[in-house]
Amino acid sequence: MSEFDCDYLILGAGAVGCVFGGLLSKAGKKVQLINSTSETSKAVKKNGLILELDKKTIHCFPKTGLPVEALNARVVMVFTKTHQTLKAIKGVIPNMSLKTTYLTLQNGLGNANTLSKLLPKSPILYGVTMLPATLLKPGHVKSEGKNHTWFGSENSADIAISKVIHQDLKLAGFDIELVKNPALPVWQKACFNVAMNGVSALINGPPGLIEAYPELKTLVHELADEAIRVAVAKMINIDAQKVHELIDFACSKHKFHKPSMLQDIQSGRTTEIDSLNGFILREAENLNIQAPINRLVYHLILAREEAGSFWQQKH
C-alpha cells in the first residue's frame, strides 16, 4: 500500500493546472486539484473537468478540494501565481509527507528559490511550460496548439523521482523534456514574458496590436535585450535569437492571444510583474546593469494595479 493518498496534487487549478491535472487523471494517476476558492471544486464534482484540446473534448474526474482538504501527495505541482506561492504552499504543507516532492512550473523567475527556502528538506524540482490554455469557466478549459515542458533538478538525489514524473507526463500526452539545467528554459521563457506581458497589459491589447505599431514592437525587443543581458551576466546561456524569433512569431501568429498579465489587469487582479520585470530590475541593480525600460514597465504596471482603488477615493 502506498504511503501517499494521491500521486499528484495540482496546487493552483487554473487553466494550465487543470490541463496537467486532467490529463494525468485520464492516464490513470490519482490526482487532486486544489484551489483557494471552491468554484472549480464544485464545477468538477458536478460535471467533471472538461478539457477542449484542439479538436477533441476530454472529460476527466480528478478529486478536488480546498487547501485544508489536501491529500498527502507523492508530488505537488505548483501552478499558482508567483505572489500566491507562500500562502498556497503553507496551506497544504500540514497534510504532506516529508518525502513529498515539489515541482514548480510557474511563470516568472525565482520560484525554485522560494520553494527551497520554505521547504529546505524537501526535494524541489523546477522548470517551465509553454502550454497555451484558457479558463473558459471553472472546470472548463480550452487549449490549442503545440505544448512543450522542460523540468529538472540541480540535485542528483532527485533523479529517480524526476524520471518517474517525466514518464508519467509523457504517458499522459505531454511533450516533456527532463533537462540537467532547468534554469536555461526558465530564463528563456521569462525573457520573452518580460518583453511581452507588461506591454500587452499596459496597452490593453494582444500581440497583434504590438505588431501593428512598429515603434512599440521595437520597444518590446529592447525589453527582451535588457533581460538577456542580465541572464548572460548570471552565466545563463540564453539563445537571444530564439527569444526575438518567439516575439516576432507571437506578434504575427497569435494576434488575439491574451497574455495572463493582460487578463489579470482586466480582471482587477494582482499581476506577476514582480517575478518578471521586477526580478530583472533587482538583478540588474545587483549586477550594475542598466535596465531603464524594464524599470518603466515595472512601475507603470504597479501603478496600473492600484488605479481602481485610487479612483474609488474620489467618492
N, C-alpha and C positions, 0 to 999 in steps of 0.2 A: 504494500500500500504506500502511495506517495506521501511524503511529508508536507506536500503543498496541496492546497484546496483547488487551485486552478493553475493553468500553465502560464497564461498571460493576463496581466491586469493592465488595461489601457487607461492611463491617467490623463484625462482630457479628451472626452469623446466628441470632439468637433468633427469637421469634415474628414480630415486626414486620419485622425484616430479611429473613426468609425470604419474607414476602408480597411485599415490594418486589422482591427479587431474583428470585423465582419468576415474577411477572407480567411483569417486564421481559424475562426469558429467554423466556417464552411469546410475547412480542411480537416476538421475533427479535433481541434485543440479546445481545451476548456478555457474559455475567455470570459472576462468580466469587464464591462465598460463602466468607468467611474467618472462622474461629473459632479461639480459643486452644487448644481441645481437638479431638480427632479424631472424636468421636461423630457429629456432623452430617455430616461428610465421608464417613464410612463408610456411613451410612444412605442418603445421596443417591446415592452411587456404586452401591449395591446395588439400591435400589428407586426412585430418582428422588426428587424433592421433591414431597410430597403436600400440596396445599392444599385444605381444605374451606372453600369460600367460600359462605356462605348455604346454598343448596340444591344446589350443584354441587361436584363434586370435580375438581380440575385436577392433572395430572401434569406436572412440569417437570423439565428436566435441565440445570441450570446446572453449571458447573465448581465445584469446591470445593477447599479446602486449608487448611493452617496458615499463619500469618503469613510464615514463611520461604519459602513456596511462592507468595506473592502475585504475580500478573501485573501488569505495567505497565498501569495503567488510566487511561482518559480522566477518569473521575470516581470518587472514593472516597466512598461514602455511609456515614456513621458512625452506628451504632446501638448501640454498646456502652453499658454502664452508665457514668455520668459519671466514677466513680472509676477506671475502666479505660482511659480515653481515652489518656492519655500513653503507657502501656505498649503499647497496641494500635497507635497511630499510629507509634511508634518501631519497632515490629516490621515494618511494611510500607514505611516510607519508603525504605530502601535499594533497593527494586525499582521505585520510582515515578519518573516523569519530572518535570522542573522545571515542565512545563506541566500536570501533573495538577491537577484541581480537586477540592476537598474540600467536601462538603456534610454538615452535621450536622443530623439530625432527632431528636436525643436529647431525652429528658425533662430537665427542670431548667433552671437559669439559669447563664449564664457559659460555655456551650460554645463559642460562636464566639470568645470572647476566648482560651480555652485553645488552640484551633487556631491562632489568629493569632500567638500568642507562640511556638508551636512551629514554625510554617511561615510566617515573615514575608514570604517572596517568592512564596507560592502563592496562587491565587485561593481565597477562603473564602466559601462560601455557608452560610446557616443558616436554620432555620425550625422547624416543629413539625408533628406529625401526630396526628390524632385517629383512630386505627385500632385498634379492639378486636381483639386476637388472642391466642390461647392456644397455647403449645407443648405438644402432646399427648405427643410424644416426639421425639427427634432426627429431623429430616427430615419431620415430620408436624405441620402447623399448622392450627388452626381459627380462622376469623374470621367473625363475624356482625354485621350491622347496617351503618349508614352509616359512611363514612370521609371525612375531608377533610384536606388537607395545604396548608400555606402555606409558602413559602420565598422568599428573595430575597437581595439583597446591598446594602450601603451604598456600594459602589464601582461607578461607572458602567462601568468597564472590564470588569466581569463580565457585562454584559448579554447578550452573544452566547451564551456557554455556558449562561447561565440559561435563555434561550429554548429552546435545544436540549434541556436536561433537562426543562423544562416540557412540551415537545411529546412527548418520549419517554414520560414518565409518563402523560400524558393518553391517548396511544395504547395504553398498557398497561392502561388502565381505571381509573386513579386520578382521584378528584375533587381536582384540584390547582389551586392559585392562586399565580401569581407576583406578589409584592407589593413595593412600594417600601420599606416599613418593617416588616421581619420581626420586629423586636423586639416589636411590639404583639401579634401572635398568640402569640409565645413566652411573653410575660408573662401573657397572658390565660389560657392553659392552666396555667401554673405557679401562678397564684393559686388555681386550682381544685385542683391536686395538693397544694399546700401545706396546703389545708384538709382534704382527704380522706385522703390516703395514710397519713400518720403515725398518724392516729386509727384507721383500719382495722387497721393493723399492731398497734397497742397493745391493741385490744380483741379481736384475733384474729377479726375478723368483717367481713362485706361491708357495702356501703352500706345494705342493708335493715335491718341491726341498728342503724345510726345513726338511721334513720327511726323505729325502734321506741322510741327514747329521746329525747323532745323536748328535754330539757336538753342532751344530748350534741349534738344537731343544732344547737342554738343556739351551742354552743361551736365547732362546725365553721364556722359562718358568721362568728363573731368572728375565727377564724384567718384566713379569707379577707380580712376587713376590714383586719387588720394588714398583710397583704401588699399589698393595694390601696393603702393609704396610702403605702407605700414606693414603689410604682410611680408614683403621682401625683407624689410628691416628686422623682422622677427624670425628670419630664416625659413619662411614658409614659401615653397617654390610654386607660387601661383602661375598659372598659364594665362597671362594677361590677354593674349589674343582671343582665347576662348571666352573670357568674360565679356569682351567687347562684341564678339560674334553673337553671344547669347542676348545681349542688349538689343542688337540690331534685329535678331530673329523675333524677339518678343514684341518689339515695336511694329514690325511689319506683318507678323503672322498671328499674334494674339491681340489683335486691335482692341477687342472689347473685354479682355480679361480684367477682373477686379482684383488687384493685389490685396492681401489681407489688411495692410495698413489703411488703404482706402476704405475697405469695409468697416474697419474699426472707427475711423473718423466719422463716416456716415451714420454709424450706429451710436455715436457718443461714447465709445469705449476707450480705455487707455490703450495706447499702441505699444509696439515693441521697439520704439525708436531708441531706447536706452541700450539695448543689446545689439543695435546695428550702428547707426551713425554716432550715437553716444559712445559706444565701445571704441569705435575707430578714433574718435576725438580724444578720449582719455589715453589710448595707447600712443597716439601721435604726440601728445604733450609729453608723455614719458620718454619718448624717443627723440624729442626735439625736431619733429617733422611738422611742417605747415599743412593744415587741412582746413582752409578757410571756408570752402563750400560746404563741407560736412558740418562745420560749426554753424553756418547759417541755417541749413536744413534742420539740424537738430533743434535749435532754439525756436525756429518757426513752428515745428510740429508741437513742441511743448506748449507754445502759446496757443496754437490751434486747439489743443486738447482742453484748454481752460476757457476757451471762448464762450461756450454755452453757459457755464456758471457765472462768468463775468457779466454777460448781458443780463442775467437774472437780478443782479444787484441794482439795476436801474429801477426795478419795480418795488 
